[in-house]
Amino acid sequence: MSEQPLALVTGGAQGIGYACAEALAQDGARLILCDINEEGVKAAANKLGNNTESITCDMGDSDQIYAMFDKIESDFGPVKILVNNAGVALPGDFLETPLEQFKKVIDINLTGTYVALQRAAKAMVANSIEGSIVNMSSINAVVAIPSIAAYCASKGGVAQLTKAASLALAANNIRVNAVGPGSIDTAMMAGVNSNPEAMARVMSRTPLQRVGEASEIGDVVAFLASKKASYITGETIYVDGGRLGMNYTC
C-alpha cells in the first residue's frame, strides 16, 4: 500500500476548506487543517478523524506562515498537496473603504497565498516531491462587484499567480492550478440565502438555477490534486453553474 500523501488545507475550519479536506481524505490523503480560528480548526480536525491534525495560523502574517511550515515539516515532513483556501471578502462601499481594509484582504487572499505556495514549493523541490498546489480563486477574478473591489483584485491576482507559478515549477513536475467558485452555500452567502430578492438576483445569473455545494468545490480540488489531473497545470477551473458564460453580473 502506498504512503498517504500529506495535504495541508488553509482555511480548513469550515465551508469550502473543510469540504476540500473531506474530499482529499476520501482520496487517501493525510490531512493537516490550518485556520486562524483555533477552536474551530481543532473541532474540524476531530470531526474529520483519521489522524487529521490541526494548526493555527493567520494567513495574513508571513512570519506565521513560515513558522507553520517549519513545524509541519519538523513533525510530519513536507507536504505533497497544498490547498490555498483561506480568504476574506470584507464588503463595503467603494468610496468609503479604508486602505487598511483593502490591504488586509490582499494580505490574506493574495500575499498569503503567494507565501504559502512559495514555501511549500521550496520544500517540494528540495525533497524531489512531484506535488500539487491548488489555489482558491473566484469567478470574481473575471467579473467584478463594486462592493468587494479588494476581493476581486486579490482573486484576479491569484489566477495570474497560479499561471506564473505553474511555469516556474513545471520543470520540477509540481503542478499549480486554481478553482474559481461561483455562488456556493457557505457562511459567506448566508445573507444572500436569507434574502429572497438577493437570491433571485443570484438565480437570474446562474443557468443551473441553484447555488453550489461546498462539496462540489472540494471534489474539483481533489481531482486537481490527484494523478487524474497529471497533465493539467496553470489552469483555473470555474465551478459556477454556468454563470461566466452569461457575461454579466446583475
C-alpha positions as CSV (number, residue, x, y, z in Angstrom):
1,M,0.0,0.0,0.0
2,S,1.4,3.4,-1.0
3,E,2.2,6.0,1.7
4,Q,-0.6,8.5,2.3
5,P,0.3,11.9,0.8
6,L,0.4,14.8,3.3
7,A,-2.0,17.5,2.4
8,L,-2.3,21.0,4.0
9,V,-5.6,22.9,3.7
10,T,-5.7,26.5,4.8
11,G,-8.9,28.0,6.0
12,G,-10.0,24.4,6.8
13,A,-12.2,25.0,9.8
14,Q,-15.4,25.3,7.8
15,G,-17.1,25.8,4.5
16,I,-15.1,25.2,1.3
17,G,-11.9,24.5,3.1
18,Y,-13.4,21.7,5.2
19,A,-15.1,20.3,2.1
20,C,-11.7,20.2,0.4
21,A,-10.3,18.3,3.3
22,E,-13.1,15.8,3.3
23,A,-12.6,15.1,-0.4
24,L,-8.9,14.7,0.0
25,A,-9.4,12.4,2.9
26,Q,-11.7,10.2,0.8
27,D,-8.9,10.0,-1.8
28,G,-6.5,8.7,0.9
29,A,-4.6,11.9,1.9
30,R,-3.3,12.5,5.4
31,L,-4.7,15.9,6.4
32,I,-3.4,19.0,8.3
33,L,-6.1,21.7,8.6
34,C,-4.9,25.3,9.2
35,D,-7.1,28.2,10.3
36,I,-6.9,31.4,12.3
37,N,-9.9,30.0,14.4
38,E,-8.1,27.8,16.8
39,E,-11.1,26.2,18.4
40,G,-12.9,25.8,15.1
41,V,-10.0,24.1,13.3
42,K,-9.5,21.7,16.2
43,A,-13.1,20.8,16.1
44,A,-13.0,20.3,12.3
45,A,-9.9,18.1,12.6
46,N,-11.6,16.0,15.3
47,K,-14.7,15.7,13.2
48,L,-12.8,14.6,10.1
49,G,-10.9,12.0,12.2
50,N,-8.4,9.6,10.5
51,N,-5.5,11.2,12.4
52,T,-6.2,14.7,11.0
53,E,-4.0,17.3,12.6
54,S,-4.8,21.0,13.1
55,I,-2.6,24.1,13.3
56,T,-3.5,27.7,14.0
57,C,-2.1,30.4,11.6
58,D,-3.0,33.8,10.4
59,M,-2.6,33.7,6.6
60,G,-2.2,37.4,6.5
61,D,1.1,37.1,8.6
62,S,4.1,35.8,6.6
63,D,6.1,35.0,9.7
64,Q,3.3,32.8,11.0
65,I,3.1,31.0,7.6
66,Y,6.8,30.3,7.6
67,A,6.6,29.1,11.2
68,M,3.7,26.8,10.3
69,F,5.6,25.1,7.5
70,D,8.6,24.7,9.8
71,K,6.5,23.0,12.4
72,I,4.7,20.8,9.9
73,E,8.0,19.6,8.3
74,S,9.5,19.0,11.7
75,D,6.6,17.0,13.0
76,F,5.3,15.2,9.8
77,G,7.6,16.0,6.9
78,P,7.0,18.2,3.8
79,V,3.5,18.5,2.3
80,K,2.8,16.9,-1.1
81,I,-0.6,18.7,-1.6
82,L,-1.3,22.3,-0.7
83,V,-4.8,23.8,-0.9
84,N,-4.5,27.6,-0.5
85,N,-8.1,28.2,0.5
86,A,-8.0,30.8,3.3
87,G,-9.6,34.1,2.3
88,V,-11.8,37.0,3.3
89,A,-14.1,39.4,1.4
90,L,-14.9,42.4,3.8
91,P,-17.5,44.1,1.6
92,G,-18.1,47.8,1.8
93,D,-18.8,51.0,-0.2
94,F,-16.1,51.5,-2.8
95,L,-15.6,55.2,-2.0
96,E,-15.6,54.6,1.8
97,T,-13.4,51.5,2.1
98,P,-10.3,52.4,4.1
99,L,-6.9,51.5,2.7
100,E,-6.2,49.3,5.8
101,Q,-9.2,47.1,4.9
102,F,-8.1,46.8,1.3
103,K,-4.6,45.8,2.4
104,K,-6.0,43.2,4.8
105,V,-7.9,41.4,2.0
106,I,-4.8,41.5,-0.2
107,D,-2.5,40.3,2.6
108,I,-4.6,37.2,3.3
109,N,-6.0,36.3,-0.1
110,L,-3.1,37.1,-2.4
111,T,0.1,37.6,-0.4
112,G,-0.6,34.8,2.0
113,T,-1.3,32.5,-1.0
114,Y,2.0,33.5,-2.5
115,V,4.0,33.0,0.7
116,A,2.5,29.5,1.3
117,L,2.8,28.5,-2.3
118,Q,6.5,29.5,-2.5
119,R,7.3,28.0,0.9
120,A,5.6,24.7,0.0
121,A,7.2,24.6,-3.4
122,K,10.7,25.1,-1.9
123,A,10.3,22.0,0.3
124,M,8.9,20.0,-2.6
125,V,11.9,20.9,-4.8
126,A,14.3,20.2,-2.0
127,N,12.8,16.8,-1.4
128,S,12.1,15.9,-5.1
129,I,8.4,15.8,-4.4
130,E,6.2,15.9,-7.5
131,G,3.5,17.8,-5.7
132,S,0.2,19.6,-6.4
133,I,-0.8,23.1,-5.3
134,V,-4.4,24.2,-5.7
135,N,-5.2,27.9,-5.1
136,M,-8.7,29.2,-4.4
137,S,-9.6,31.9,-6.9
138,S,-13.2,33.0,-7.7
139,I,-15.4,34.0,-10.6
140,N,-14.7,37.5,-9.3
141,A,-11.2,37.1,-10.8
142,V,-13.2,37.7,-14.1
143,V,-16.4,39.5,-13.2
144,A,-16.4,42.4,-10.7
145,I,-18.7,43.5,-7.9
146,P,-18.0,47.1,-6.7
147,S,-18.6,46.4,-3.0
148,I,-15.8,43.8,-2.9
149,A,-13.1,45.5,-5.0
150,A,-10.2,44.2,-2.9
151,Y,-11.6,40.7,-3.1
152,C,-11.9,41.0,-6.9
153,A,-8.3,42.3,-7.1
154,S,-7.0,39.6,-4.9
155,K,-8.7,36.7,-6.8
156,G,-7.6,38.1,-10.2
157,G,-4.1,38.1,-8.7
158,V,-4.4,34.5,-7.6
159,A,-5.4,33.5,-11.1
160,Q,-2.3,35.1,-12.5
161,L,0.0,33.9,-9.7
162,T,-1.3,30.4,-10.5
163,K,-0.2,30.7,-14.1
164,A,3.2,32.2,-13.2
165,A,4.0,29.6,-10.5
166,S,2.9,26.7,-12.8
167,L,5.5,27.8,-15.3
168,A,8.2,28.3,-12.7
169,L,7.6,24.8,-11.2
170,A,6.9,22.7,-14.3
171,A,10.4,21.5,-14.6
172,N,10.1,20.0,-11.1
173,N,6.8,18.3,-12.0
174,I,5.0,20.4,-9.5
175,R,1.6,21.3,-10.8
176,V,-0.2,24.5,-9.8
177,N,-3.9,25.1,-10.5
178,A,-6.8,27.1,-9.2
179,V,-10.5,26.7,-8.6
180,G,-12.9,29.6,-9.1
181,P,-16.2,29.1,-7.2
182,G,-19.4,30.9,-8.1
183,S,-22.2,31.2,-5.6
184,I,-21.6,28.5,-3.0
185,D,-23.8,27.7,0.0
186,T,-21.4,28.7,2.8
187,A,-21.4,31.2,5.7
188,M,-20.2,33.9,3.2
189,M,-23.5,33.5,1.4
190,A,-25.7,33.4,4.4
191,G,-27.0,37.0,3.9
192,V,-28.0,36.2,0.3
193,N,-29.7,32.9,1.3
194,S,-31.9,34.7,3.8
195,N,-32.9,37.5,1.3
196,P,-35.4,36.4,-1.4
197,E,-34.6,39.4,-3.6
198,A,-30.9,38.8,-3.4
199,M,-31.3,35.1,-4.1
200,A,-33.5,35.9,-7.1
201,R,-30.6,38.1,-8.5
202,V,-28.2,35.2,-8.0
203,M,-30.5,32.8,-9.8
204,S,-31.0,35.3,-12.7
205,R,-27.3,34.9,-13.5
206,T,-27.0,31.1,-12.7
207,P,-28.0,28.9,-15.6
208,L,-28.2,25.8,-13.4
209,Q,-30.7,27.6,-11.2
210,R,-29.2,26.7,-7.8
211,V,-26.3,27.6,-5.6
212,G,-23.4,25.2,-5.4
213,E,-22.5,23.0,-2.5
214,A,-19.1,23.2,-0.8
215,S,-18.6,19.5,-1.6
216,E,-18.8,20.3,-5.3
217,I,-15.7,22.6,-4.9
218,G,-14.0,20.0,-2.8
219,D,-14.4,17.4,-5.4
220,V,-12.8,19.6,-8.1
221,V,-9.9,20.4,-5.8
222,A,-9.3,16.7,-5.0
223,F,-9.4,16.0,-8.7
224,L,-6.7,18.7,-9.4
225,A,-4.6,17.3,-6.6
226,S,-4.8,13.8,-8.0
227,K,-2.9,11.9,-10.7
228,K,-6.1,12.0,-12.7
229,A,-5.1,15.7,-13.4
230,S,-1.5,14.8,-14.1
231,Y,-1.4,16.8,-17.4
232,I,-3.2,19.9,-16.0
233,T,-1.2,22.9,-14.7
234,G,-1.6,26.6,-14.8
235,E,-5.4,26.4,-15.1
236,T,-8.3,27.9,-13.2
237,I,-11.4,25.8,-13.3
238,Y,-14.5,27.8,-12.7
239,V,-17.2,25.9,-10.8
240,D,-20.1,28.4,-11.1
241,G,-23.2,26.7,-12.5
242,G,-22.6,28.3,-15.9
243,R,-22.5,31.9,-14.7
244,L,-19.4,33.2,-16.5
245,G,-20.9,32.1,-19.9
246,M,-23.7,34.7,-19.4
247,N,-21.2,37.6,-19.3
248,Y,-23.0,39.8,-16.8
249,T,-23.2,40.1,-13.0
250,C,-26.6,41.7,-12.3
